[in-house]
Amino acid sequence: MRMLKWLSIVSVLVLAACGGGGGGSGGGGNPPGGGSPPGGGTPPPEPTRAELQAAARFLSMASFGPTLADIDDLAREDIDTWLTRQFSTAQSRHLPVVQRYALEYGADVTMDPPPGLYRRFAFFEHALNAPDQLRQLTAYALSQIFVVSDNVDALFIDPRALSSYYDMLAENAFGNFRDLLLDVTLHPAMGFYLSHVNNGRSDPVANTFPDENYAREVMQLFSIGLFELNEDGSQRLDGNNNPIPTYDNQDIREFSKVFTGLSYGPEQPGGGTFFGSESRVMHVPMEMFDAFHEPGEKFLLNGAVVPDGQSGMQDIQDAIDNLFNHPNVGPFIGTQLIQRLVTSNPSPAYVARVSAAFAGSGGAPRGDMQAVLRAILTDPEAQSGLRLREPFRRYLAMNRSLHAGTDDSTVPGAGFVAQFLTQQHVLSAPSVFNFYLPQFRPAGPIGDQGLTAPEFQITDASTIVGMTNLVAYTLYAQQSIDSPDGFADITLDLAPWEARAAVVEDLVDDVDLVFFAGTMGDGLRQVLLDAGNEVQNDLPNRTRLVLYLALASPDYAIEGN
Amino acid sequence: MSYTRRNFLRHTGVAGLAATQLGWFANGAQANAQQDYCAMVCVLLAGGADSFNMLLPYDQDRYDQYATIRADLALERAAVTPLNYLGAGGARFAVHPGLAEVAQLFENGDLAFVANVGPLAEPTTRAALDAGAARLPLGLFSHSDQIAVWQTAAAGERVSTGFGGRVADFLSGQYNTGPVSMNISMSGTNLFQTGTQTASYAIDSDEGVRSVAGYENTDTDVFTRSLDRLLALDYADPFRQTYAQQLRGSIDAGQELAAALQTAPPLQTVFSEGGLSEALQQVARVISARNLLGAQRQTFFVTIGGWDHHDEVLNNQANMLPGISRGLSEFHAALVEMGLLDAVTTFTISDFGRTLTSNGRGSDHGWGGNSLVMGGSVNGGVIYGDYPELVAGTELDLGRGRFLPTTSVDELYAELGLWYGIAGNDLDMVLPNIGRFYTPGDPAPLGLMA
């Protein structure tokens, strides 16, 4: 069994620290940065250590994991320029990668392994190598708010469903939130997941009613949340100091009428479609069939009424508008995006600034995602936000920063080992409530201070050891990292790190910059130096040992300070 | 056969360290040594199980009412398994065909149902509801709130401790001596087992206890010594403090638990692969090691997800209920093997029951639902509570066949608490709202437990 094999390998390697004498000399040098430009002229000044650290800190929030080259590049310009360029960088799409695998390996959903794997491969490839890092990362953050999941088998085996869904999120990542909300509503993966595909109008004879699933969750999770909020994210209170619900069950019944009549779109453009089809065409938006759409008025929030006689699609547009324009959206979505990108506990003022950006304070239209993202990432509080890194992002950062790759440009990482050990993988949450609730508060020092820490909800005895072991697995796996048989082997490229490991301080400095943005604590630093120095005449193992300790440490597990 | 994610995650080949047997204890000796052991096993069917199709009316009149209101969700009368129990007014009942083993346990007297149970902030009447005068559970019909309230039994407020956690806070010191938490979870962190002093210890339902790769208990191991140093550092912020404490605690407790599991006698009972069977097999293993853990009181928590059947109730239940039935039955056999059938009580909870009416092959969020309770100390073969009349527009129907519960979660948990050894006068320590439903000194609210 593969796991037992690498477990014993780790033990052997880690124990092979028999020492000769001597030790590395001191003096940490500068980490490898950009070289001098060719030709004449004064070369631009090397970035200062502070600039490099600031760049590393920013990239750890705005990408899947900084590399030394990324850090050096950003240190030589500024964040606003970087953001502007990222906003206009072409989108790397997942569906074409899936189709590439399908052509080579087949796409029959009854295959073993099923072609749904390809969407995991596509994600891994882009997370590691795509130039549009911020767009991909924003889609990742959105995937934890607009949750669909392959914990439903149909979405696990189908190769197009979740890759198309992710592409849709990424398309909207730098657009407008209203378009995002509409596209999520019409995507067949969401239609399947929250059961509003083939959701029919009331039938008094058959005694059936519209399915309420999507109506409830689009309000509770995708737009306004349970309680009325102020701009700063705090709850509004009524005269008795009680929070004010945003909707009740009757509202859900009204909205459920709106989300009726949708079914799958055509496999090919111009192809046939019908309401009730089980075609499961997952890569084009759902279509409306007015004959199956609930007729009559629908009473929405804040007194809005959808008139009788409109097309079903017009009803949906009106409902989306009704939710989009609710004052809750800025603080409700804004707070969660801050948590996904920066810190678990933004101050009310931070939330208010982001809400204002959402509302169009900067001159952009309401719902402008670029304005919101800029507000989140460049806020002064973004420099010091504190949060527990998601285990899956720790895994991705390790692979990206340590140059995981194959002989070709593919990176077929299935993520099953990571998921088994940490219970997390993209678009693979246990329910529409994601892996953790935004308001989760662990008991102990964090709860005592009234702080929230969502990621601790999936941190328990089993997964915390699992995460530690995932670090070991990634570093010490001699064969392919989490790539199924029959696909290219993924390995890390530790050579650049090993080249610096002759002097332990140099290695530790690099680790500090790339993974800690220069904030590595003195305690950890000393442990790494001591451990590294115990491994003599073996740069590969010295490198791995230092990385294992660093990346498994509590220092690294938490981002920020 | 269609490929499932569950299959694939298992076949990745990530096998755990097999438990080795280093010693034997005669089962008999163990049973004598542990007369006063008690354990609660909470099985959460996450998503809101459609439990009016798990336990349904069977006498012709009431079945016809059921079939009418359920429309295309109704099970065929010829397909369901009737129970011998006779309720008030000649009521007879049946269970879903996928619950064959559950029916057998019921007839053997080792299992009971509690009908139309759900979170209530206070005894609630339809009249009070209509008048807007009733205190209601917060977040009614919402998954996140209802799944929380079933675990906290504090329906009128959002609290951060659960019934199992408060029980552990209350009595762990009195009964337990070992270093591992008395609250063991197969499904990660959960509100049910969280107390103010108590946190659950999670193990993987497939792999069991995990050990850190490369961590050995020898002084010459550089990784071990380094990790120990790291976990002993002073951290300035509560996030790093918490993480370090958790990792340290998980390693230490894990070593104790792994050692105990290796030493405990292996069970002969065969469990099926995956799902509830796999989780309960781990529970049984831990129970078999209870003496080595110094545990006389334990709770266990298992989540089985995927019950939010807004679509395809009949197909989904046909696929999923046999696994539940099988798991419970295998666990029952393991308890018999260990001589602990009277000592362990297993019960199901879920976010809510679902609408009796259909949305077209599916149902939506309800309120009252049916739970089952299994164990040798259960007065089995009986349906407790008040199974409602399944007719639209009756007093309990709040619309679309969402039923106002007639038994509260508090009353169900009070039964368990009393059995577990908590005095009536102390129940409010673990069930803050129980005073609204039950007066200490009165007979137990349901008569469920012997």
Boltz contact constraints between the chains, C-beta under 6 A:
constraints:
  - contact:
      token1: [A, 1]
      token2: [B, 13]
      max_distance: 6.0
  - contact:
      token1: [A, 1]
      token2: [B, 15]
      max_distance: 6.0
  - contact:
      token1: [A, 2]
      token2: [B, 13]
      max_distance: 6.0
  - contact:
      token1: [A, 3]
      token2: [B, 14]
      max_distance: 6.0
  - contact:
      token1: [A, 7]
      token2: [B, 213]
      max_distance: 6.0
  - contact:
      token1: [A, 10]
      token2: [B, 213]
      max_distance: 6.0
  - contact:
      token1: [A, 10]
      token2: [B, 214]
      max_distance: 6.0
  - contact:
      token1: [A, 11]
      token2: [B, 214]
      max_distance: 6.0
  - contact:
      token1: [A, 14]
      token2: [B, 214]
      max_distance: 6.0
  - contact:
      token1: [A, 14]
      token2: [B, 223]
      max_distance: 6.0
  - contact:
      token1: [A, 15]
      token2: [B, 221]
      max_distance: 6.0
  - contact:
      token1: [A, 17]
      token2: [B, 222]
      max_distance: 6.0
  - contact:
      token1: [A, 114]
      token2: [B, 3]
      max_distance: 6.0
  - contact:
      token1: [A, 153]
      token2: [B, 4]
      max_distance: 6.0
  - contact:
      token1: [A, 156]
      token2: [B, 5]
      max_distance: 6.0
  - contact:
      token1: [A, 157]
      token2: [B, 3]
      max_distance: 6.0
  - contact:
      token1: [A, 195]
      token2: [B, 310]
      max_distance: 6.0
  - contact:
      token1: [A, 195]
      token2: [B, 311]
      max_distance: 6.0
  - contact:
      token1: [A, 200]
      token2: [B, 360]
      max_distance: 6.0
  - contact:
      token1: [A, 206]
      token2: [B, 71]
      max_distance: 6.0
  - contact:
      token1: [A, 207]
      token2: [B, 71]
      max_distance: 6.0
  - contact:
      token1: [A, 208]
      token2: [B, 71]
      max_distance: 6.0
  - contact:
      token1: [A, 208]
      token2: [B, 358]
      max_distance: 6.0
  - contact:
      token1: [A, 208]
      token2: [B, 359]
      max_distance: 6.0
  - contact:
      token1: [A, 208]
      token2: [B, 360]
      max_distance: 6.0
  - contact:
      token1: [A, 209]
      token2: [B, 359]
      max_distance: 6.0
  - contact:
      token1: [A, 211]
      token2: [B, 310]
      max_distance: 6.0
  - contact:
      token1: [A, 211]
      token2: [B, 359]
      max_distance: 6.0
  - contact:
      token1: [A, 211]
      token2: [B, 362]
      max_distance: 6.0
  - contact:
      token1: [A, 212]
      token2: [B, 364]
      max_distance: 6.0
  - contact:
      token1: [A, 213]
      token2: [B, 310]
      max_distance: 6.0
  - contact:
      token1: [A, 249]
      token2: [B, 141]
      max_distance: 6.0
  - contact:
      token1: [A, 386]
      token2: [B, 239]
      max_distance: 6.0
  - contact:
      token1: [A, 388]
      token2: [B, 239]
      max_distance: 6.0
  - contact:
      token1: [A, 416]
      token2: [B, 9]
      max_distance: 6.0
  - contact:
      token1: [A, 416]
      token2: [B, 12]
      max_distance: 6.0
  - contact:
      token1: [A, 420]
      token2: [B, 9]
      max_distance: 6.0
  - contact:
      token1: [A, 420]
      token2: [B, 14]
      max_distance: 6.0
  - contact:
      token1: [A, 430]
      token2: [B, 305]
      max_distance: 6.0
  - contact:
      token1: [A, 433]
      token2: [B, 144]
      max_distance: 6.0
  - contact:
      token1: [A, 444]
      token2: [B, 242]
      max_distance: 6.0
  - contact:
      token1: [A, 445]
      token2: [B, 238]
      max_distance: 6.0
  - contact:
      token1: [A, 445]
      token2: [B, 241]
      max_distance: 6.0
  - contact:
      token1: [A, 445]
      token2: [B, 242]
      max_distance: 6.0
  - contact:
      token1: [A, 446]
      token2: [B, 238]
      max_distance: 6.0
  - contact:
      token1: [A, 446]
      token2: [B, 242]
      max_distance: 6.0
  - contact:
      token1: [A, 449]
      token2: [B, 238]
      max_distance: 6.0
  - contact:
      token1: [A, 457]
      token2: [B, 189]
      max_distance: 6.0
  - contact:
      token1: [A, 460]
      token2: [B, 188]
      max_distance: 6.0
  - contact:
      token1: [A, 460]
      token2: [B, 189]
      max_distance: 6.0
  - contact:
      token1: [A, 460]
      token2: [B, 202]
      max_distance: 6.0
  - contact:
      token1: [A, 461]
      token2: [B, 201]
      max_distance: 6.0
  - contact:
      token1: [A, 461]
      token2: [B, 202]
      max_distance: 6.0
  - contact:
      token1: [A, 461]
      token2: [B, 250]
      max_distance: 6.0
  - contact:
      token1: [A, 462]
      token2: [B, 202]
      max_distance: 6.0
  - contact:
      token1: [A, 462]
      token2: [B, 203]
      max_distance: 6.0
  - contact:
      token1: [A, 462]
      token2: [B, 204]
      max_distance: 6.0
  - contact:
      token1: [A, 462]
      token2: [B, 210]
      max_distance: 6.0
  - contact:
      token1: [A, 464]
      token2: [B, 246]
      max_distance: 6.0
  - contact:
      token1: [A, 464]
      token2: [B, 247]
      max_distance: 6.0
  - contact:
      token1: [A, 464]
      token2: [B, 250]
      max_distance: 6.0
  - contact:
      token1: [A, 465]
      token2: [B, 210]
      max_distance: 6.0
  - contact:
      token1: [A, 465]
      token2: [B, 212]
      max_distance: 6.0
  - contact:
      token1: [A, 465]
      token2: [B, 250]
      max_distance: 6.0
  - contact:
      token1: [A, 468]
      token2: [B, 212]
      max_distance: 6.0
  - contact:
      token1: [A, 469]
      token2: [B, 213]
      max_distance: 6.0
  - contact:
      token1: [A, 472]
      token2: [B, 213]
      max_distance: 6.0
  - contact:
      token1: [A, 523]
      token2: [B, 233]
      max_distance: 6.0
  - contact:
      token1: [A, 527]
      token2: [B, 226]
      max_distance: 6.0
  - contact:
      token1: [A, 527]
      token2: [B, 229]
      max_distance: 6.0
  - contact:
      token1: [A, 527]
      token2: [B, 230]
      max_distance: 6.0
  - contact:
      token1: [A, 531]
      token2: [B, 222]
      max_distance: 6.0
  - contact:
      token1: [A, 531]
      token2: [B, 226]
      max_distance: 6.0
  - contact:
      token1: [A, 534]
      token2: [B, 222]
      max_distance: 6.0
  - contact:
      token1: [A, 549]
      token2: [B, 226]
      max_distance: 6.0
  - contact:
      token1: [A, 553]
      token2: [B, 230]
      max_distance: 6.0
  - contact:
      token1: [A, 554]
      token2: [B, 240]
      max_distance: 6.0
  - contact:
      token1: [A, 554]
      token2: [B, 243]
      max_distance: 6.0
  - contact:
      token1: [A, 554]
      token2: [B, 244]
      max_distance: 6.0
  - contact:
      token1: [A, 557]
      token2: [B, 243]
      max_distance: 6.0
  - contact:
      token1: [A, 558]
      token2: [B, 239]
      max_distance: 6.0
  - contact:
      token1: [A, 558]
      token2: [B, 240]
      max_distance: 6.0
